[in-house]
Amino acid sequence: MSGAALGIEIVVVFFLALFLLHRYGDFKKQQRMVLFSTLLAWYLCFLIVFILPLDVSTTIYKQCKIDHEEHVTGPTIGPQPPNQTAANSTATPRMSPVTQCYKPWSYIPDGIMPVFWRVVYWTSQCLTWLLLPFMQSYARSGGFSITGKVKTALIENAIYYGTYLLIFGSLLIYVAVHPKLHLSWYELQTIGITAANTWGLFLLVLLLGYGLVEIPRSYWNASRPGHLLIKTYFKASKLMTEKADAEENLEDVMEEVRKVSESIKYNHPLRKCIDTVLRKCPVDYQEKLGRNMDDYEDFDDKQNTYPSEKSLVKLHKQVIYAVQRHNRTRVQWQILLQQAIHLEDVAKNETSSTHQFVHSFPLPESSSWVSRYLYTPTVEWYWLCLLKSWFYRLLSVILTLFSVAVVWSECTFFSTRPVLSLFAVFIQLAERDYNYLYIEMACFITIFFLCTCVYSTVFRIRVFNYYYLASHHQTDAYSLQFSGMLFCRLTPPLCLNFLGLIHMDSAISHQDKEQTAYTSIMGSMKVLSFIANGFYIYYPMLIVILCIATYFSLGTRCLNLLGFQQFLGDNEMTSDLIDEGKELIRREKRKRQRIEDGENRRREWKERYGNSREEYSTRNRSSHEMKETSYSDSVTPSGTRQAKYSRGSGRGERDRMELLQDAEPLDFSADTLTDEGLDSESGRHTGGRYLSMSSSRSRIFDDV
């Protein structure tokens, strides 16, 4: 099994990253380089999370072999260096040596993990600090050529790169001035890694403090359908405002595109730029804003003022943003509407005495045997109205206990005598019995929970309209790449923090133990002792303050005071938005109900009169084929209409007349026209009441 577990996890993690990218990105419309860079960033970060437990179990096995050799050969004779003596004096006592070390089932041979971690780490760092910021500006640029987009990306990233060079230069000056430190390539590399991890740890504690409280609370609120329905009404009101604003913004941008398209003629040098902008517009607008080929006016006419290429670049950027925002809000509104209808159905069915779930609108028939035989209406009622709430409450309690354990361990992981970190206690207990499977599962669950708290916050946060991860393929290229940057910057400090929680990082715990291969690429943090012994230990304690602030929703209340409406149960503005959202959902339900009723009436009409219509059309068509005549109407010079018969007409004329005879004449009254309008599928009027459904229907064809 050597290396098999590593290979399996590499493949599984790739498909996991591909699935998430498919959920949030759009494979058909977005650029291939954007998708590839985002997939690579997500894949490398998830790979670190999944492979690190295997590194821990392999390191424990190596430590066992070292202890066994020292037990057999005896301790090293001779004086030890002073720093080694000090390290041993503060280290925790080792486990009692054993006569045999059991190799873990997922053991990775020597020499593989250091190379693997070095490739993964430096590739992710190149992505987050060099490639992704550049591609982010490149994808958002409105330039019409590769050179223009590259120039824009370089200008936008000048300040961005200058900030990091300032931080790195400050640390470099500190090491150069320090009398006891001498710069080398190894130490210079350690300074760069420390600077990147320090920046990531700042953001990591903020996101982790929010996720540790919000994730358990979100599941607890999900166990209350009434509370969830009220919050959905609130979201519907805000989303409708955003949707209307997006539609208005798109109209304004399209109007500006129309003016520019009319001013720049077909033979103008900038016409190709206008064509590029038009291709980014929605299809219905493209038909209206087609190329102006009617006017052959010379573009050198001095009476006309033409826009510059710089203004067209700005317009191109506005079109991309407006179209993306409009499509996103439209899709999100349909999803939120479906959620609101579902929650209303759950609220109605909770008091049902038949214990069968009834939907307001019939669901499409599914061919799956699971829905037909297992997930029946009775099973659906017990799950949605009874069991689901208790399941979410139990899950919320378990996640709360995990959060408490993480907060306690973050405040005490530096203590090695006694061991106060709960995760370190669990790992050391399993280490005594060399239960590698338990060690890997405990490490994986712990680091997976930490990553869930951090990554879910990345997926939830929204920086106005510039960064927003929206599901159902509605995330733009800028947000996808920004998320990849955050993942690559947050994952290394998160893994170092996890190794500190389980006392596997000697730079923090100061224990004389075998180091993991992951920490070997980080170098010795003793080069910057004030960070290793100060910042990395005491800064994570701020997570307590952040958890308290999140529990009392201090950030939400501050945003609400600044004018950003947030969901607060005891706020008057929140109540008004809830009422408005409830009315919007009710209006959409009435509209959907009218559409459903119209479809039912059409279906009933087809079932009742469809067979007789087909029989009559067949009989009428055969009789006219036997006559071999064609009928056509002509208008005389006096304006009267007369019938003209002719023999031997062409086959095309007979086919045309047969189609006319198959068409069913419809008589409807304009007064009875309802909201259904036209049936786009059948091409017939369905909004009015058909007079042909009366008893005289069989006689209206007598004159044909």
N, C-alpha and C positions, 0 to 999 in steps of 0.2 A: 504493500500500500504506500510505499515511499513516493511522494510527489503526486499520488493519485488524487488526494483530497485537494491539493493546491490546484490541479488542473480542472477538477470539477467545479470548484468555486469560481475560477476565472471565467468559465463558460456561463455559469448561472448568473453571475453578476453582470455580464455583458447583456444578456437578455432582459434583466431587470432594468438596467439603464435604458435599453432600447424601448422597452414598454413605457417607461415614464416619459421619454422624449416623444413618443408617438401620441401620448395622451395630451401633452401640452403644446407640442410643435405641430407643424403642418408639413409633411413630407412632400406634398405635391407643389406647393407654392413657394416655400422658403428656399434660400440659396443652399447649395450642397455644402459649401464650406462652413456656413453658419451651423448647420445640423451636425456636421462632422466634428467641429471644435467643441460644441456643447456636449455631444455624446461622449467624446474623449474625456472631457473634464468630469462629467458625472461618473463615468465608468471608473476612472482612476480613484476618485474619492470613495466610491462604494467598495472598490477593491481593497483599499486600505482598511476599511471597517471590517470586511469579512475575513481578511487574511491575518489580521493582527492576533486573534485568539490562537491560531496555529503557531504563530511565532512565540507566544507565551508558553504554550505546552512544550514546544521544542526546547526553549530556554530552560525550563524546569528540568527536563531530562538531562540536559548538559550539566546543570548544577548538581544533579544527583551523581553523575559520573565523576565530577570533580571531588565531591565529598567522599565518594567511595575510594578514589585513588589516594586521597589524603589519609583516609582511615587505614588503608593497607600499607602505604609507604611511610606514614607518620608525618607530622608537621615539619615544615622547613626549618633547619637548624641554622642559627646565626641571627645577628641583629637585623631588625627590620627598619626600613626608612621611617623617619618621624611622621610623615604624612600617612603612611600605611598604618602605623600604630594608632594614630588618632582616629583613623577611619574604623579600625577594628574595635576600638573602645566604645564607639557610639553605635556600632552595628548590633542588631538583634542576634541572639544566640541562634546558631544554625540547628537544623534538625539533627537528630541522632543518626549517625551513618548507618546505612543498610548494607547488607551483603550482596544484594542484587538490585539492579535498576531496570525497570520495565520500560521498553521502548513504546512510545505512544503510537496508536494506530495511524495517526496523521503526521508522523515524523517526516521532516523535510531534511534531506541530506545537507551536509556542511557545504558552504560556499554558494548555495542557491539564494537564500534569503537576503544576504547583504547586497548582491547584485540586483535582485528583484526590487528591493526597497529603493536602491539608489536610482534605478531607471524610473520607477513610479513617482518618486518624490520630485526629482529634478524636472521630469516632463510636466508634472502638474504645476510646478513653480514657473516654468517658462510660459505655460499657458496663461496663468493668472496675472503675471506681471508684465508680459510682453505681447503675446499674440492676441489674447481675448480683448484687452482694452483697445488695441488697434483695430481689430475686426468689428468691435462694437461701434466705434465711430465710423468705420467704413460702411457698415450695413445701414446706419441711420443717415448717412450723407445723401443729399439730393443731387449729387453730381451726375453728369451724363457720360462721363468717361472714367476709365480706371485711374488716369493721372489726376483728375480732379478729386476723386474720392480719396486717393492716397494723400494728396495735399491737405485736404480737410481733416483727415484722421491724424496726421502729424501735428497740425496746429492745435487740435483739441487735446492731444495727449502731452503737449509740452509741459503744461502746468502739472499734469498728473504725474509724469515721471520725475519732474523736479522736486516734488514733495518727498518722494521716497529716497531720492538721492540725498536730500537734506538730512533725513533721519539716519541713513547709512553713513553719511559723512560725519555726523555728530558722534556716533558710536566709534567710528574709525579714529577720530581725533582723541577720544577718551583713551583708547587703547594705546595710541602712539605716545601720549603724554605720560601715561602711567609708567613709573620707573621699573616696576617688576615684570612688566609684560613686554614681550618681543614679538613683533608681527611675523607671521609665516603664512604660507598658503592655507594650511590647515586652520589656523586661528582666524584668518580672514574669511574663510568659508563659514566658520562657526559664528562670526559676527553677523554675516548676512542671514543665516538661518535664524539666529536669535532675534534679529530685527523683524523678520517676517512673522515669526511666532508671537512676538510681543504685540504686533499690530492685530494679529488674529485673536489673541487672548482678550484684548479689549472688547471686541465685538462678540466673542464667544460667551463671555459672562452675561452680557446684556440679553442675548437671544436665549441662553439657557435659563436665566432667571424668569423670563416670560413663559417659556414653554413648560417648565416644571409645574407651574400653577395652572396655566390655561388649558393644557391637554386633559388633565383629570377633570377640570371644571366643565370642559366642553362635552365630555361624555356624560357627566352628571346632568347637564342641561338637556342633552339629547334623550335622557330617560323621561323627560317631562314634555310630552307632545304639545301641551297647551303653551308652555313657555316658548318652545321652538316655533310654533305657529305665529305667535305674536312677533317674534324676532324676524320671521319671514315676511310678515306684513311691513315691518320697518324697512327691511332690505328692499322690498318691492317699491316702496315710495322713493327711496334714494336712487334706486336703479332706473326708475322711470324718468326721474329728473336728469340723470346722466344720459339716458338714451335720447331724450328730447334734445339735450344740449349737443350730443354727438350728431344727430340728424340735422340740426340747425347749422352746426359747424361744417358738415359736409355740403349742405346747400350753398353756404357762402363760398367755400372753396371751389365748388363746381361752377358757380357764377363767375368767379374770377378766372377760372380756366376757360370758360366760354368767351369772355372778353378778349383774353390773350389769343385764343385760337382764331377769333374773327379778325384780329388786328394783324396777325402774322400770316401772310399769304403763302400759297403753295411753293413759290419760287424763292422764298426768303431763306438765308442760310440757317436760321434758327428753327426752321419748320420741323426738322428731324427731332429737335428737343421737344417740341409740342407733341409730336406723335408719340414719343416716349412717355410723356405725361398722360396722354389720353389712354394709353394701354394700361395704366395703373388705375384708371377710373372704373367704377362699376359698369356692368354691361349696358344697363338702361341709359346711363349717362353717355356712354360711348356712341350709342345710336343718335342721341340728340346733338352731341358735340363732334360730329363727323368732320372730316377734312373739308375745309372751305375751298372747293375747286371751281366755284362759279365765277368768282371775280378774278380776272387776270391782271389786276392792277400791279404795276411795277413796284417792287419793294424799295426802290430808290426814291420814291415820292417823298418829298420833304414835308408835305403837309401831315403825314402820319408820324406819330411817336411810337417807337417800338421798344418793348422791354429789353433790358440787358440780360446777358447770360447769367449773371449773378442773381437777378430777380427770378429767373426761371428755375435756377437751382433751389432757391428758397421755396418757390411754388411747388416744385416736385416733392420736396421734403414734406410740405404741408399736406399734399394729396396722399402720400403714403401713410402719414399719421392719421388723417381723417378717415380714410377708408378702413384702416385696421381698427380704429376705435368704434366706428359705426358697426362693423361686422361683429365685434366682440360684444358690444352691448345688446345687439339684437339676439345673438345666441344665448347670452346669459339671461335675458328676459324670458325666453322660452323655457329654459331650464328652471328658473326660479318659479315661474308660473306652474310648471308641473309639480314642483315640490310643495307649493302651497295647496294645490288641489289634493295631493296625496295626504298632507297633514290634516286637511279638513275632512277627508274621508275617514281617517283614523279616529278623529274626534267624534264623528257621527256613529261609527261602528262600535265604539266602546260601550254604548248602552244597548247594543243589539241583543235580543233574547234568543235569536236563532244561532248565534255563534258562527256565522258565515260572513266573510268580508264582502261587501258590496261596493263597487266603484261607481263614482258619479258618471264617468264616461267609460264605456266598454273598452277593454284593452284589445289590441290585435291578437287574433288567434295564433298561438304558438304551437309549433310542431314538436317541441321538446317533450319527451316522455316525463321529465321531471315535473314540469308544470301541469301535466295532465293527470298524473297518478300520485305524485308525492306532495307537491305544493298546491293542494286543493284549496278552495275558499275557506274550509274549516281550519286547515292548518295555517293558512295565511292570517285568519282572525286571531288564533291563539298566539302566533308569533308577534304580530304587529300591535295587538291590543293588550297583551298580557305578558309574554315572556321577554320581549325585547327591552322593555323598561327595566326589568330586574337584571337582565344581562348587562346592560349599560351601567347600572348602579354598582354591580359587583366589579366590573372592569374599572370603574372610576375609583373605587376603594383600593384596588390593587395598585393602580397607577399612583394614587396618593401616597401609599406606603413606599413605593419606589422613589418618589420625589423627596420624601422626608429622609430616606436613607442617603440620597445623593447630597442633599443640603448638609446633613450631619458629616458625611465623609469629606465634603469639600472644606469644611471648617477644621477638620482634625486629621487630614491625611499626612501632615508633616510629623505627627507624633508616632515614633517607633517603639517607645518604651513608656507606657504600654501602647499596644496597637489599638487605636480608637476607630480607625476607618473600618466600616462594616464590610466593605468589599474586600479589603485586605485580609480581614479575619476569615471570610469564607474561602478565599483562595489558599490561604496558608493551611487551613484545616484539610482541604482536599489535597494539598501538596504533601502532607504527611503520609497519606495512603497512596499517593501517586495515581489518583483517580483522574486520568487525563480527560476523559469524556466529560466529567463534571466540570473540570477546570475550563474547558473550551466552551461548554454551554453557559457557564456563569459569566465568562468574559464576553461572549457574544451577546447575551441578553443585556448585560450592563451597558456595553458600548452601543448596542442597538437602541436602547432607551435614551441614552444621551444624544445620539444622532437624530432620533425622532424628535426630541424636544427642540433641537437646534434647527434641523432641516425643515420641520413643519412650520417653524416661525419664518424661515426664509420663503416658504411657499405662501404664507399668509400675509406677510407685510406688503404694504403698498405705498410707494413713494409717489404720491399724487397720481399722475397718469404716465410717468416716465418708466417706472418699474412695476410690473404687475404680471404675475404668473396666473394665467387663466386656463382652465382645463378645456377639453373638447376642441383642441387644436387652435385656440384663440390667442396664444402668446406670441408676441412679436419677436423679431430677431434680437432687438436690444435687450429685452428682459431675459431671454434664454441665455445669452452670453453673460449677462450680469449675474445670473444665478450660478453659472459655471465658475465665474470668478470668486463668488462668495464661498462656494463649496471648497474650492482649492485652497482658499486662505483659512477656512475654519477647520478643515479636517486635521492637518498636522498638529496644531495646538490642542485640539480635542483629544487626539490619541495620546499626546504627551500627558495631558491632564488625567486621562484614564490610567495610564501606567503609573502615575503618581498616586492615584487612589488605591491601587493594589500593591504599592510599594515595590514596583519593578523598575523604577528610575532612580539610580543612585545619585544623580545630580541634585535631587530633592530630598530623598529619604536618607542619603548618606549611608547606605548599607553595602557591605562587602559581599555582593552577590553577582552572579553571571548576568550580564546585560543582554537584553533582546537585540536582535539584529536591526530592529527599527531605530533604537536609540543610538546605534553605532553610526548611522549617517548624520545624526544631529550633532555629533562632536561633544566635547566636554563643555558644559555650561559654566565651568569654573573660570573660563576666560573672562566672563562678565559676572563676577560673583554677586554684585548688588542686584542683578536680575534673577539669578538662580536661587539665591538665599533670601531674597526679599520679595520681589514683585511676583514671581511664580508661586510663592507660598501664601502671601497675605492678600493679594488682589482677589483670588476666587472667593474670599470670605464676604465680599460685597454682594454675593448672590443672595444672602439672607435679606438684605435691604431691598433688592429688586423683587424678590418673591413677595415680600410684604406689600410693596407698592403695587404689584400686579394683583394681589388678592383683593385689595381695596379699590382697584380700578382707578388709581391716581392718574395714570396716563390718559385713560379714556375721559376722565372728568376735565383734565386740562385741555384736551383737544375740543371738548364740547364748549368750554368757556371761550376758546379762540374762534369759535364759529364753525367748526367741523362737527356736524351732527353725528353723535355716537349713540349706541343703544344703552340707555339708562332707564331702568324701570320707574324711578321716582322723579322723572323730568316731564315738564309740561310739553316741551317741544317733541319729546319722544312719543307722547300720547297722541299728539296731532298727526305725526307721521304714521303711526300705527293705524289710525282711522283712515287716513288717506290711502295707505296701502291696502287696507281691507276693501275699500270701495273699488280700487283698481282691479283687484283680483275678482271681485264680484262682477265687474263689467266684462272682464275677459271671459269669465265662465258663461255669462249670458251670450256673448258672441259665439263661443264654441258650441253652446247648446243650440243656437239657431242653425249653425252649420250642420250639426249632427242631425237635427230634425229635418233639414232639407235633404240630406243624404238618405235618410230613412224613407222619406216620401218618394224620392226618385227610385230607390230600390224596390219599394212596394209597387210603384207604377210599372216598372219593368217586369216584375214577376207577374203582374195581373194582365198586362196588355202586350207583353213582348211577343208571346207565341202567335197570337192572332195577327199581329202586324207582319211577322215574318212569313206566315202562310199567305197573306194577301199579297205581299210584295212578290213572292215567288210565282203565284198564279198570274198576276198582272204582267210580270216580265215575260212569261212563256207565251201569253196570248199575243203580245206585241211582236215577239219574234216570229210567230206564224204569219202575221200580216205583212211583214217585211216592208213596213212603211215607217216614215218618220214624220214627226209632227213638229212644226215650228211656227212661231208667231211672227208676223211681219206687220209693219205699220204702213198703211196706205198714205198717199200724199195728203189726203183729207184729214188724216189724224186718227182714223178708225183702225181697229185691230181686226185682222181676218186670219183664218187658218189656211195654210197651203200644204197640200199633200204632194209627195213626189215618190216615185218608185226608184229602186236601185240606188239608194243612198249608200254612202261609204260606211264602213264598219265603225270608224271613229264617231260619226254622227249618231249612229244607233246606240253606241255605248254612252254617249253624253245624254241622250234622251232617257236611257234606262236609269241613269243616276238621278235624273230629275224626277222620274216616276217613283223611285224608291224613297225620295225625300218625303217626310211626313209633314203635311201642312199643319201649322200650329196657329190656333186662334187664342189670343189671350188679351185680357183687358189691362190697360195701364193702371187702372185704379187699384187692381189687386196685386200689383208688383210689390214684392217684399224685399227684404235685405239680402236675400241669397244671391241675387245677380245672375250671372251666367255660369253655367257648368263648364269649366275649362276642359274637362276630360271628354265629354260627349259633344261639345260644341252646340248645344241646344239651350234655349231659354228655359230656365227652371224656376225663376223667381215668381212668375205669375201663375195663375190657376188655369189649367188647360181646359178650354171649352170642348176639345175633342174627346174628353172623357165622358161626355154626355151620351144619351141613348141614340142620338142621331149621328154618331161617329161613323157608322158603316155606310152612310149615304153621301158623305162629302166627296167621295171619289167617283160618283156616278158620271160626272161630266168629263172625266179623263178618258 
